[in-house]
Amino acid sequence: MKIFLALLLFIGGFLQSTAQSFELGKVSVAELQEKVHPKDSSAVAAILFEKGTNNFIYNQGKGFEVVLKVKVRVKIYKKEGYDWATKKVGYYSDRGSSERVSFSNAYTYNLINGKIEKTKLKSEGEFNDEINSFWSQKKITMPNVKEGSVIEYEYAIYSERISSLRDWYFQSSIPVNYSSYTNSVPEYFKYNSNSKGFIFPKVTVSQNNNSIIITSKERGDNGGLAYQSTSTTFSSDKIDFMEKVTEYVSVDVPAMKSEAYVYNLDNYTASLSQELTSTLYPNSVPKYYSTTWEDVVKTIYDYDDFGPELKKTGYFEEDITNILKGKVSDDEKIDAILNHVKTAVKWNDIFGYSCMNGVKKAYKEKTGNIADINLMLTAMLRYAGFTVNPVLVSTRSNGISFFPNRNAFNYVIAAVELNGKTILLDGSDPFSTQNILPFRVLNWGGRMINVDGTSSLVPLLPTGPSTSSMALIYSIDEKGEVQGECLDRKLDYYALKYRNDVKGIKEDTYLEKKENIHKISIKEYTRTINANFKEPVAERYSFSGNQFTEQIGGKMYINPLLFFVQNVNPFKQEVREYPVDFGFPFMDRYSVTIHIPEGYKVEQAPESYSVAMMDNMGKYNFFCNVVSNTIQISITHQVNDAIIPAVHYMMLKEFYQKTINKQNEKIVLSKI
């Protein structure tokens, strides 16, 4: 009976909340008086409601366009929530199919001496910025915002791009009390709707009658008599049609909180995506769009700025012939062409699978976007006789697409098929090599477009571990001060990251930062970065420090890993609904040799220890050996899967806690 009553109360509360009228201009004193969010006291702000309506309107001479109108009310609890007083709306600004954005009804509300004070957004609080050649954004910054303020505004997006409707997010990084999205679609359009995340909105579907008026004109010559002027007649036709109205409502949605090793929360945030799958206009045959991945690939390949660019010739052949002279092995040839592209064309920091300048112009002007560079790379490798195809990719920042659509991808790389293996290449990063792609590309899988027009899934995540090897040799004096040497070697993705981290940074600046982080003094520093990016990078330095030991009661305590020790478990959540994304498998090795001071002996040292995760997902080995006044420690920390599913989160969290506990065990030295 208690469960039944609780269920009735929940349903009643839900129905009551969904029946409310969420309109602008009706801010209450209670909303302004609220000090903390009732269900999340840590929230810096909350969306009290966000209500979106998406409609199709008919413009004479242009056809249908989509209008998304959004009404928003936000509560600011803390200063850290002031960022929510700024709203940015991106829009497509390329000529031919540009969008328009307008803001209205923007006010800030404060409670002053028990009365509601209302401040209107002025024109100086509204900005328009160009992001790149294709996208711009309109931004507002609300006035007079304080702790306790309530802000509200409305914005509208007018778009002719009916192929993909705007995504709607029911969840955010702050709590959302109420979120609704209503989409009214004429019977002429069919959309594929897909949800992401772990919050499932209440969905209501209905039908609605609508109509449009189409005006046409005809010019007549009044019987063809030359002396009589022509005349224009107008006629109007009313066309009735049905609309499918779908309403999505979510109530009391918790904040989406990030944790370690989540590189794009959008992949798991409750949201709705929609893409056009077919159209059927009166007196016409149906037209089908991206209903399968094969349809998506074919559509993209047929774009003028994709498929035809792969076939362009006459701009690189002589250069490629020259650089291949003397190259015998396939490996040498691939490296030579890849390095030529990396030096010949600089990436302009713009993504895209469609060429921006075109391969010929990019090669001539030595700059281009991702498609310019990697479609050019594909063409050059084909000229050299390799079997190579472009691979469509969604970067980590673009997220993972769970259903076929053209917006799923924003990047393209090249894939060479050689001796039964696939070699992935990206010419946009100066330090990338065969199968070592920029980190931004390591996002599950891509779609390879084969010459015959078919496509196949290509895994992007590395399978072999990248290694980092640290060798520490140091001695401790009777005062507890440490002096020693460190050799740090990195391979593959560790090396790629290191090269990018130190690029353009002065050595003195780099060392100063390293000293501050590790609390050491560094001398005799050398760095080895081989011109062959397949080789490891290494740095060697001598160091000293006096903050690594404790002396209590005539005994000395020291952590053997010094400044490499990990003190805190990166995994803090009790439950995690999304996977742990390391990006690539890795193996961290530590070799530590410690010379203890004269007059001391090892009273206690950590015991050797091993722990492993199931299914060979990872392991940790700790080996310790004491010989006279020398302590030798060897540690291997290995994770073999780039992505650990959420179902194994608790196992991973426990694994990390055990490794942290072990490496934080102290060596105890006592006087002889």
WOZI-V952863 format. One record per residue. N is the residue number from 0. RES is the residue in three letters. PHI is phi as a letter, one per 40 degrees, with the letter a starting at -180 (* if undefined). Layout:
n:res:phi
N:RES:PHI
N:RES:PHI
//
This chain:
n:res:phi
0:MET:*
1:LYS:c
2:ILE:c
3:PHE:c
4:LEU:c
5:ALA:c
6:LEU:c
7:LEU:c
8:LEU:c
9:PHE:c
10:ILE:c
11:GLY:c
12:GLY:c
13:PHE:c
14:LEU:c
15:GLN:c
16:SER:c
17:THR:c
18:ALA:c
19:GLN:c
20:SER:c
21:PHE:c
22:GLU:b
23:LEU:c
24:GLY:g
25:LYS:b
26:VAL:c
27:SER:c
28:VAL:c
29:ALA:c
30:GLU:c
31:LEU:c
32:GLN:c
33:GLU:c
34:LYS:c
35:VAL:b
36:HIS:c
37:PRO:c
38:LYS:b
39:ASP:a
40:SER:c
41:SER:c
42:ALA:c
43:VAL:c
44:ALA:a
45:ALA:a
46:ILE:c
47:LEU:c
48:PHE:a
49:GLU:a
50:LYS:b
51:GLY:b
52:THR:b
53:ASN:b
54:ASN:b
55:PHE:b
56:ILE:b
57:TYR:b
58:ASN:b
59:GLN:d
60:GLY:g
61:LYS:b
62:GLY:g
63:PHE:c
64:GLU:b
65:VAL:b
66:VAL:b
67:LEU:b
68:LYS:b
69:VAL:b
70:LYS:b
71:VAL:b
72:ARG:b
73:VAL:b
74:LYS:b
75:ILE:b
76:TYR:c
77:LYS:b
78:LYS:d
79:GLU:c
80:GLY:c
81:TYR:c
82:ASP:d
83:TRP:c
84:ALA:c
85:THR:b
86:LYS:b
87:LYS:b
88:VAL:b
89:GLY:c
90:TYR:a
91:TYR:c
92:SER:b
93:ASP:c
94:ARG:c
95:GLY:h
96:SER:a
97:SER:c
98:GLU:b
99:ARG:b
100:VAL:b
101:SER:b
102:PHE:b
103:SER:a
104:ASN:f
105:ALA:c
106:TYR:a
107:THR:b
108:TYR:b
109:ASN:b
110:LEU:c
111:ILE:b
112:ASN:f
113:GLY:g
114:LYS:b
115:ILE:c
116:GLU:b
117:LYS:b
118:THR:b
119:LYS:c
120:LEU:c
121:LYS:c
122:SER:c
123:GLU:c
124:GLY:c
125:GLU:b
126:PHE:b
127:ASN:b
128:ASP:b
129:GLU:c
130:ILE:c
131:ASN:a
132:SER:c
133:PHE:b
134:TRP:b
135:SER:b
136:GLN:a
137:LYS:b
138:LYS:b
139:ILE:b
140:THR:b
141:MET:c
142:PRO:c
143:ASN:f
144:VAL:c
145:LYS:b
146:GLU:c
147:GLY:h
148:SER:c
149:VAL:b
150:ILE:b
151:GLU:a
152:TYR:a
153:GLU:b
154:TYR:b
155:ALA:b
156:ILE:b
157:TYR:b
158:SER:a
159:GLU:c
160:ARG:c
161:ILE:c
162:SER:c
163:SER:b
164:LEU:c
165:ARG:c
166:ASP:c
167:TRP:b
168:TYR:b
169:PHE:c
170:GLN:b
171:SER:a
172:SER:c
173:ILE:b
174:PRO:c
175:VAL:b
176:ASN:c
177:TYR:a
178:SER:b
179:SER:b
180:TYR:b
181:THR:b
182:ASN:b
183:SER:b
184:VAL:b
185:PRO:d
186:GLU:c
187:TYR:c
188:PHE:b
189:LYS:b
190:TYR:b
191:ASN:c
192:SER:b
193:ASN:b
194:SER:b
195:LYS:b
196:GLY:g
197:PHE:b
198:ILE:b
199:PHE:b
200:PRO:c
201:LYS:c
202:VAL:b
203:THR:b
204:VAL:b
205:SER:a
206:GLN:b
207:ASN:a
208:ASN:c
209:ASN:a
210:SER:a
211:ILE:b
212:ILE:b
213:ILE:b
214:THR:b
215:SER:b
216:LYS:b
217:GLU:b
218:ARG:b
219:GLY:b
220:ASP:b
221:ASN:f
222:GLY:g
223:GLY:g
224:LEU:c
225:ALA:c
226:TYR:c
227:GLN:c
228:SER:c
229:THR:c
230:SER:b
231:THR:b
232:THR:b
233:PHE:b
234:SER:a
235:SER:b
236:ASP:b
237:LYS:c
238:ILE:b
239:ASP:c
240:PHE:a
241:MET:c
242:GLU:b
243:LYS:c
244:VAL:b
245:THR:b
246:GLU:b
247:TYR:b
248:VAL:b
249:SER:b
250:VAL:b
251:ASP:f
252:VAL:c
253:PRO:c
254:ALA:c
255:MET:c
256:LYS:b
257:SER:c
258:GLU:a
259:ALA:d
260:TYR:g
261:VAL:b
262:TYR:c
263:ASN:a
264:LEU:c
265:ASP:d
266:ASN:c
267:TYR:b
268:THR:c
269:ALA:c
270:SER:a
271:LEU:b
272:SER:b
273:GLN:a
274:GLU:b
275:LEU:c
276:THR:b
277:SER:a
278:THR:b
279:LEU:a
280:TYR:c
281:PRO:d
282:ASN:g
283:SER:b
284:VAL:c
285:PRO:c
286:LYS:b
287:TYR:b
288:TYR:b
289:SER:c
290:THR:c
291:THR:b
292:TRP:c
293:GLU:c
294:ASP:c
295:VAL:c
296:VAL:c
297:LYS:c
298:THR:c
299:ILE:c
300:TYR:c
301:ASP:c
302:TYR:c
303:ASP:d
304:ASP:c
305:PHE:b
306:GLY:d
307:PRO:c
308:GLU:c
309:LEU:c
310:LYS:c
311:LYS:c
312:THR:b
313:GLY:g
314:TYR:b
315:PHE:b
316:GLU:d
317:GLU:c
318:ASP:c
319:ILE:c
320:THR:d
321:ASN:c
322:ILE:c
323:LEU:c
324:LYS:c
325:GLY:g
326:LYS:c
327:VAL:b
328:SER:c
329:ASP:c
330:ASP:c
331:GLU:c
332:LYS:c
333:ILE:c
334:ASP:c
335:ALA:c
336:ILE:c
337:LEU:c
338:ASN:c
339:HIS:c
340:VAL:c
341:LYS:c
342:THR:c
343:ALA:c
344:VAL:b
345:LYS:c
346:TRP:c
347:ASN:c
348:ASP:g
349:ILE:b
350:PHE:c
351:GLY:h
352:TYR:c
353:SER:b
354:CYS:c
355:MET:c
356:ASN:c
357:GLY:g
358:VAL:c
359:LYS:c
360:LYS:c
361:ALA:c
362:TYR:c
363:LYS:c
364:GLU:c
365:LYS:g
366:THR:a
367:GLY:a
368:ASN:c
369:ILE:d
370:ALA:c
371:ASP:d
372:ILE:c
373:ASN:c
374:LEU:c
375:MET:c
376:LEU:d
377:THR:c
378:ALA:c
379:MET:c
380:LEU:c
381:ARG:c
382:TYR:c
383:ALA:c
384:GLY:g
385:PHE:c
386:THR:c
387:VAL:a
388:ASN:b
389:PRO:c
390:VAL:b
391:LEU:c
392:VAL:b
393:SER:b
394:THR:c
395:ARG:d
396:SER:c
397:ASN:c
398:GLY:g
399:ILE:b
400:SER:c
401:PHE:b
402:PHE:a
403:PRO:c
404:ASN:a
405:ARG:c
406:ASN:c
407:ALA:c
408:PHE:b
409:ASN:a
410:TYR:a
411:VAL:a
412:ILE:b
413:ALA:b
414:ALA:b
415:VAL:c
416:GLU:c
417:LEU:a
418:ASN:f
419:GLY:g
420:LYS:b
421:THR:b
422:ILE:b
423:LEU:c
424:LEU:b
425:ASP:a
426:GLY:c
427:SER:c
428:ASP:b
429:PRO:c
430:PHE:b
431:SER:c
432:THR:b
433:GLN:c
434:ASN:g
435:ILE:b
436:LEU:c
437:PRO:d
438:PHE:d
439:ARG:c
440:VAL:c
441:LEU:c
442:ASN:b
443:TRP:g
444:GLY:a
445:GLY:b
446:ARG:b
447:MET:c
448:ILE:c
449:ASN:c
450:VAL:c
451:ASP:c
452:GLY:g
453:THR:c
454:SER:b
455:SER:a
456:LEU:c
457:VAL:b
458:PRO:c
459:LEU:b
460:LEU:c
461:PRO:c
462:THR:b
463:GLY:c
464:PRO:c
465:SER:c
466:THR:b
467:SER:b
468:SER:b
469:MET:b
470:ALA:b
471:LEU:b
472:ILE:b
473:TYR:a
474:SER:b
475:ILE:b
476:ASP:c
477:GLU:c
478:LYS:c
479:GLY:g
480:GLU:c
481:VAL:b
482:GLN:b
483:GLY:a
484:GLU:b
485:CYS:b
486:LEU:b
487:ASP:b
488:ARG:b
489:LYS:b
490:LEU:b
491:ASP:f
492:TYR:c
493:TYR:c
494:ALA:c
495:LEU:c
496:LYS:c
497:TYR:c
498:ARG:d
499:ASN:c
500:ASP:c
501:VAL:c
502:LYS:c
503:GLY:g
504:ILE:b
505:LYS:c
506:GLU:c
507:ASP:c
508:THR:c
509:TYR:c
510:LEU:c
511:GLU:c
512:LYS:c
513:LYS:c
514:GLU:c
515:ASN:c
516:ILE:c
517:HIS:c
518:LYS:f
519:ILE:b
520:SER:b
521:ILE:b
522:LYS:b
523:GLU:f
524:TYR:c
525:THR:b
526:ARG:b
527:THR:b
528:ILE:b
529:ASN:c
530:ALA:c
531:ASN:c
532:PHE:c
533:LYS:c
534:GLU:c
535:PRO:c
536:VAL:b
537:ALA:a
538:GLU:b
539:ARG:b
540:TYR:a
541:SER:c
542:PHE:a
543:SER:a
544:GLY:a
545:ASN:b
546:GLN:b
547:PHE:b
548:THR:b
549:GLU:b
550:GLN:b
551:ILE:b
552:GLY:f
553:GLY:g
554:LYS:b
555:MET:b
556:TYR:b
557:ILE:a
558:ASN:c
559:PRO:c
560:LEU:c
561:LEU:f
562:PHE:c
563:PHE:c
564:VAL:c
565:GLN:b
566:ASN:c
567:VAL:b
568:ASN:c
569:PRO:c
570:PHE:b
571:LYS:b
572:GLN:c
573:GLU:c
574:VAL:b
575:ARG:b
576:GLU:c
577:TYR:b
578:PRO:c
579:VAL:c
580:ASP:b
581:PHE:c
582:GLY:g
583:PHE:a
584:PRO:c
585:PHE:a
586:MET:b
587:ASP:b
588:ARG:b
589:TYR:b
590:SER:b
591:VAL:b
592:THR:b
593:ILE:b
594:HIS:b
595:ILE:c
596:PRO:c
597:GLU:c
598:GLY:g
599:TYR:b
600:LYS:b
601:VAL:c
602:GLU:c
603:GLN:a
604:ALA:b
605:PRO:d
606:GLU:c
607:SER:c
608:TYR:a
609:SER:a
610:VAL:a
611:ALA:b
612:MET:c
613:MET:c
614:ASP:f
615:ASN:f
616:MET:c
617:GLY:i
618:LYS:a
619:TYR:a
620:ASN:b
621:PHE:b
622:PHE:b
623:CYS:b
624:ASN:b
625:VAL:b
626:VAL:b
627:SER:f
628:ASN:c
629:THR:b
630:ILE:b
631:GLN:b
632:ILE:b
633:SER:b
634:ILE:b
635:THR:b
636:HIS:b
637:GLN:b
638:VAL:b
639:ASN:c
640:ASP:b
641:ALA:c
642:ILE:b
643:ILE:b
644:PRO:d
645:ALA:d
646:VAL:c
647:HIS:b
648:TYR:d
649:MET:c
650:MET:c
651:LEU:c
652:LYS:c
653:GLU:c
654:PHE:d
655:TYR:c
656:GLN:c
657:LYS:c
658:THR:c
659:ILE:c
660:ASN:d
661:LYS:c
662:GLN:c
663:ASN:c
664:GLU:c
665:LYS:c
666:ILE:c
667:VAL:b
668:LEU:b
669:SER:b
670:LYS:c
671:ILE:c
//
